[in-house]
Amino acid sequence: MNEYLHVTRNGQVLEIVLDRPKGNAIDAKLSREMGKVFAEFRDDPEMRVAILTGAGEKFFCGGWDLNAVAEGEEYTGDFGEGGFGGFPEMDSLLKPVICAVNGYALGAGFEMLLRADFVLASDNAQFWLPEAQVGVAPDIATFLLPKMMSRVQAMELLLTGKRLTAQDAADLGLINSVVPQAQLMDEARQLAQRILKSAPLSVAAIKEVVRETEKLSFNESYRELRAGTWPEFRKMLASSDATEGAKAFQEGREPEWQGA
Protein backbone atom coordinates (compact mmCIF):
# COMPACT_ATOMS: atom_id res chain seq x y z
CA MET A 1 0.00 0.00 0.00
CA ASN A 2 1.15 3.54 -0.69
CA GLU A 3 2.78 5.20 2.31
CA TYR A 4 0.46 8.19 1.96
CA LEU A 5 -2.75 6.17 2.27
CA HIS A 6 -4.04 4.55 5.45
CA VAL A 7 -6.79 2.06 4.67
CA THR A 8 -8.89 0.42 7.37
CA ARG A 9 -11.74 -2.08 7.10
CA ASN A 10 -14.41 -1.20 9.66
CA GLY A 11 -16.98 -3.92 9.19
CA GLN A 12 -18.53 -3.27 5.78
CA VAL A 13 -17.10 0.25 5.68
CA LEU A 14 -13.73 1.04 4.11
CA GLU A 15 -12.01 4.07 5.65
CA ILE A 16 -9.31 5.78 3.57
CA VAL A 17 -7.12 8.48 5.09
CA LEU A 18 -5.02 10.67 2.79
CA ASP A 19 -1.84 11.49 4.71
CA ARG A 20 0.73 13.30 2.58
CA PRO A 21 2.35 16.22 4.41
CA LYS A 22 2.17 19.10 4.22
CA GLY A 23 -1.08 19.68 2.40
CA ASN A 24 -2.33 16.23 1.35
CA ALA A 25 -1.72 17.18 -2.29
CA ILE A 26 -2.03 14.42 -4.88
CA ASP A 27 0.28 13.67 -7.78
CA ALA A 28 -0.40 11.19 -10.59
CA LYS A 29 1.34 8.31 -8.84
CA LEU A 30 -0.67 8.75 -5.65
CA SER A 31 -3.88 9.18 -7.66
CA ARG A 32 -3.26 5.87 -9.41
CA GLU A 33 -2.78 4.20 -6.02
CA MET A 34 -6.06 5.72 -4.85
CA GLY A 35 -7.70 4.32 -7.96
CA LYS A 36 -6.47 0.85 -7.05
CA VAL A 37 -7.92 1.21 -3.55
CA PHE A 38 -11.31 2.25 -4.91
CA ALA A 39 -11.24 -0.54 -7.53
CA GLU A 40 -10.57 -3.09 -4.79
CA PHE A 41 -13.43 -1.57 -2.77
CA ARG A 42 -15.70 -1.80 -5.82
CA ASP A 43 -14.83 -5.45 -6.40
CA ASP A 44 -15.00 -6.62 -2.78
CA PRO A 45 -18.49 -8.05 -2.07
CA GLU A 46 -17.97 -7.60 1.66
CA MET A 47 -17.44 -3.83 1.49
CA ARG A 48 -20.40 -1.53 0.96
CA VAL A 49 -19.48 2.08 1.83
CA ALA A 50 -16.21 4.05 1.61
CA ILE A 51 -15.23 7.06 3.69
CA LEU A 52 -12.40 9.28 2.42
CA THR A 53 -10.85 11.89 4.68
CA GLY A 54 -7.54 13.68 5.21
CA ALA A 55 -5.05 13.38 8.03
CA GLY A 56 -4.66 16.26 10.44
CA GLU A 57 -6.97 19.21 11.07
CA LYS A 58 -5.94 21.68 8.36
CA PHE A 59 -6.08 20.01 4.92
CA PHE A 60 -8.52 17.56 3.43
CA CYS A 61 -6.71 17.76 0.11
CA GLY A 62 -4.51 20.50 -1.31
CA GLY A 63 -5.36 19.48 -4.87
CA TRP A 64 -2.90 18.64 -7.62
CA ASP A 65 0.68 18.63 -6.37
CA LEU A 66 2.23 21.79 -7.84
CA ASN A 67 5.73 20.38 -7.36
CA ALA A 68 4.79 17.57 -9.73
CA VAL A 69 3.33 20.14 -12.13
CA ALA A 70 6.55 22.16 -12.05
CA GLU A 71 8.49 18.99 -12.83
CA GLY A 72 6.41 18.37 -15.93
CA GLU A 73 3.48 16.23 -14.86
CA GLU A 74 0.78 16.63 -17.50
CA TYR A 75 -2.70 18.06 -16.91
CA THR A 76 -4.22 15.24 -18.97
CA GLY A 77 -1.78 12.57 -17.78
CA ASP A 78 -2.52 9.14 -16.35
CA PHE A 79 -4.26 9.67 -13.00
CA GLY A 80 -5.55 6.12 -12.86
CA GLU A 81 -8.75 4.23 -13.54
CA GLY A 82 -10.90 6.48 -11.39
CA GLY A 83 -9.33 9.78 -12.40
CA PHE A 84 -7.90 12.30 -9.96
CA GLY A 85 -8.40 11.12 -6.40
CA GLY A 86 -9.30 7.57 -7.32
CA PHE A 87 -13.08 7.66 -7.76
CA PRO A 88 -14.50 10.68 -9.72
CA GLU A 89 -14.31 8.95 -13.13
CA MET A 90 -15.01 5.40 -11.92
CA ASP A 91 -18.47 4.94 -13.43
CA SER A 92 -18.44 1.26 -12.49
CA LEU A 93 -18.29 2.15 -8.79
CA LEU A 94 -21.87 1.56 -7.69
CA LYS A 95 -21.17 1.80 -3.97
CA PRO A 96 -21.45 5.07 -2.01
CA VAL A 97 -18.44 7.26 -1.30
CA ILE A 98 -18.58 9.63 1.67
CA CYS A 99 -16.03 12.43 1.81
CA ALA A 100 -15.36 13.72 5.32
CA VAL A 101 -13.72 17.10 4.71
CA ASN A 102 -11.54 17.84 7.72
CA GLY A 103 -10.05 21.13 6.51
CA TYR A 104 -9.09 22.94 3.32
CA ALA A 105 -10.29 21.44 0.05
CA LEU A 106 -8.76 23.42 -2.78
CA GLY A 107 -8.39 22.98 -6.49
CA ALA A 108 -8.80 19.37 -7.52
CA GLY A 109 -9.28 18.53 -3.84
CA PHE A 110 -12.50 20.55 -4.01
CA GLU A 111 -13.44 19.26 -7.44
CA MET A 112 -13.34 15.59 -6.45
CA LEU A 113 -16.04 16.30 -3.87
CA LEU A 114 -18.43 17.19 -6.70
CA ARG A 115 -18.40 13.51 -7.67
CA ALA A 116 -18.84 12.09 -4.16
CA ASP A 117 -22.18 10.71 -3.04
CA PHE A 118 -22.10 12.44 0.35
CA VAL A 119 -19.93 15.26 1.69
CA LEU A 120 -19.65 16.16 5.36
CA ALA A 121 -17.43 19.06 6.35
CA SER A 122 -15.90 20.19 9.61
CA ASP A 123 -16.73 23.71 10.71
CA ASN A 124 -13.20 24.88 9.88
CA ALA A 125 -13.28 23.60 6.29
CA GLN A 126 -12.82 25.94 3.34
CA PHE A 127 -13.32 25.33 -0.38
CA TRP A 128 -11.84 27.20 -3.33
CA LEU A 129 -10.54 26.87 -6.88
CA PRO A 130 -7.17 28.61 -7.40
CA GLU A 131 -6.48 27.13 -10.85
CA ALA A 132 -7.11 30.30 -12.88
CA GLN A 133 -4.66 32.14 -10.63
CA VAL A 134 -1.90 29.59 -11.32
CA GLY A 135 -2.35 29.44 -15.08
CA VAL A 136 -4.67 26.49 -15.70
CA ALA A 137 -8.41 25.79 -15.58
CA PRO A 138 -10.42 23.44 -13.38
CA ASP A 139 -11.87 20.49 -15.25
CA ILE A 140 -14.47 18.74 -13.07
CA ALA A 141 -15.62 22.03 -11.57
CA THR A 142 -15.94 23.67 -14.99
CA PHE A 143 -18.01 20.71 -16.17
CA LEU A 144 -20.28 20.50 -13.15
CA LEU A 145 -20.58 23.73 -11.15
CA PRO A 146 -22.66 25.62 -13.77
CA LYS A 147 -25.11 22.68 -13.63
CA MET A 148 -25.20 22.60 -9.83
CA MET A 149 -25.83 26.30 -9.17
CA SER A 150 -26.55 29.49 -11.05
CA ARG A 151 -24.11 30.36 -13.81
CA VAL A 152 -23.07 33.59 -12.13
CA GLN A 153 -22.30 31.85 -8.84
CA ALA A 154 -20.31 29.17 -10.66
CA MET A 155 -18.33 31.70 -12.67
CA GLU A 156 -17.39 33.60 -9.53
CA LEU A 157 -15.92 30.43 -8.03
CA LEU A 158 -14.22 29.38 -11.26
CA LEU A 159 -12.72 32.73 -12.28
CA THR A 160 -11.89 34.50 -9.03
CA GLY A 161 -10.82 31.78 -6.63
CA LYS A 162 -13.42 32.91 -4.11
CA ARG A 163 -13.24 30.94 -0.86
CA LEU A 164 -16.29 29.27 0.60
CA THR A 165 -16.69 28.45 4.26
CA ALA A 166 -18.26 25.11 5.12
CA GLN A 167 -21.55 26.90 5.78
CA ASP A 168 -21.30 28.72 2.41
CA ALA A 169 -20.86 25.35 0.69
CA ALA A 170 -23.82 23.90 2.57
CA ASP A 171 -25.99 26.90 1.64
CA LEU A 172 -25.10 26.33 -2.03
CA GLY A 173 -26.03 22.66 -1.78
CA LEU A 174 -22.46 21.46 -2.41
CA ILE A 175 -22.19 19.52 0.86
CA ASN A 176 -24.64 17.67 3.09
CA SER A 177 -23.83 19.16 6.47
CA VAL A 178 -21.36 21.00 8.68
CA VAL A 179 -20.23 19.38 11.92
CA PRO A 180 -17.70 20.23 14.63
CA GLN A 181 -14.18 19.11 13.75
CA ALA A 182 -13.99 16.62 16.63
CA GLN A 183 -17.23 14.94 15.55
CA LEU A 184 -16.53 14.66 11.82
CA MET A 185 -15.56 11.00 11.58
CA ASP A 186 -18.22 9.94 14.06
CA GLU A 187 -20.81 11.65 11.88
CA ALA A 188 -19.39 10.02 8.74
CA ARG A 189 -19.50 6.60 10.37
CA GLN A 190 -23.06 7.14 11.54
CA LEU A 191 -24.03 8.11 8.00
CA ALA A 192 -22.35 4.95 6.68
CA GLN A 193 -24.36 2.86 9.13
CA ARG A 194 -27.59 4.46 7.92
CA ILE A 195 -26.64 3.59 4.34
CA LEU A 196 -25.97 -0.01 5.39
CA LYS A 197 -29.63 -0.34 6.40
CA SER A 198 -30.54 0.00 2.72
CA ALA A 199 -30.49 -3.06 0.49
CA PRO A 200 -27.13 -3.27 -1.33
CA LEU A 201 -28.77 -4.06 -4.66
CA SER A 202 -31.05 -1.05 -4.26
CA VAL A 203 -28.06 1.19 -3.57
CA ALA A 204 -26.27 -0.09 -6.68
CA ALA A 205 -29.41 0.30 -8.80
CA ILE A 206 -29.94 3.87 -7.61
CA LYS A 207 -26.36 4.84 -8.44
CA GLU A 208 -26.69 3.18 -11.84
CA VAL A 209 -29.93 5.00 -12.67
CA VAL A 210 -28.57 8.37 -11.50
CA ARG A 211 -25.61 7.84 -13.84
CA GLU A 212 -27.63 6.61 -16.80
CA THR A 213 -30.39 9.25 -16.63
CA GLU A 214 -28.15 12.27 -16.09
CA LYS A 215 -28.78 13.53 -19.61
CA LEU A 216 -32.23 12.03 -20.19
CA SER A 217 -35.63 13.64 -19.93
CA PHE A 218 -38.26 12.24 -17.57
CA ASN A 219 -40.05 10.41 -20.39
CA GLU A 220 -36.79 9.08 -21.82
CA SER A 221 -35.85 7.78 -18.38
CA TYR A 222 -39.09 5.83 -18.13
CA ARG A 223 -38.60 4.38 -21.61
CA GLU A 224 -35.17 3.12 -20.59
CA LEU A 225 -36.54 1.68 -17.34
CA ARG A 226 -39.36 -0.18 -19.11
CA ALA A 227 -36.96 -1.43 -21.78
CA GLY A 228 -34.93 -3.12 -19.04
CA THR A 229 -31.65 -1.62 -20.19
CA TRP A 230 -30.14 -1.16 -16.71
CA PRO A 231 -28.51 -4.41 -15.48
CA GLU A 232 -28.24 -3.46 -11.82
CA PHE A 233 -31.87 -2.35 -11.80
CA ARG A 234 -32.94 -5.66 -13.38
CA LYS A 235 -30.85 -7.57 -10.85
CA MET A 236 -32.50 -5.69 -8.00
CA LEU A 237 -36.03 -6.42 -9.25
CA ALA A 238 -35.29 -10.13 -9.70
CA SER A 239 -33.70 -10.50 -6.26
CA SER A 240 -35.12 -11.99 -3.07
CA ASP A 241 -34.26 -8.67 -1.44
CA ALA A 242 -36.97 -7.01 -3.54
CA THR A 243 -39.59 -8.74 -1.35
CA GLU A 244 -37.58 -9.10 1.85
CA GLY A 245 -38.20 -5.51 2.91
CA ALA A 246 -41.97 -5.90 2.70
CA LYS A 247 -41.87 -9.25 4.50
CA ALA A 248 -39.71 -7.81 7.27
CA PHE A 249 -42.12 -4.91 7.72
CA GLN A 250 -45.07 -7.30 7.84
CA GLU A 251 -43.31 -9.48 10.42
CA GLY A 252 -42.09 -6.56 12.54
CA ARG A 253 -38.39 -7.27 12.16
CA GLU A 254 -35.29 -5.81 10.55
CA PRO A 255 -34.73 -6.95 6.95
CA GLU A 256 -31.96 -9.43 6.29
CA TRP A 257 -30.41 -8.45 2.98
CA GLN A 258 -28.84 -11.23 0.96
CA GLY A 259 -27.62 -9.13 -1.95
CA ALA A 260 -29.30 -11.63 -4.25
Secondary structure, 3 states (H helix, E strand, C coil): CCCCEEEEEECCEEEEEECCCCCCCECHHHHHHHHHHHHHHHHCCCCCEEEEEECCCCEEECCECHHHHHCCCCCCCCCCCCCCCCCCCCCCCCCCEEEEECCEEECHHHHHHHHCCEEEEECCCEEECCHHHHCCCCCHHHHHHHHHCCHHHHHHHHHHCCCEEHHHHHHCCCCCEEECHHHHHHHHHHHHHHHHCCCHHHHHHHHHHHHHCCCCCHHHHHHHHHHCCCHHHHHHHHCCHHHHHHHHHHHCCCCCCCCC
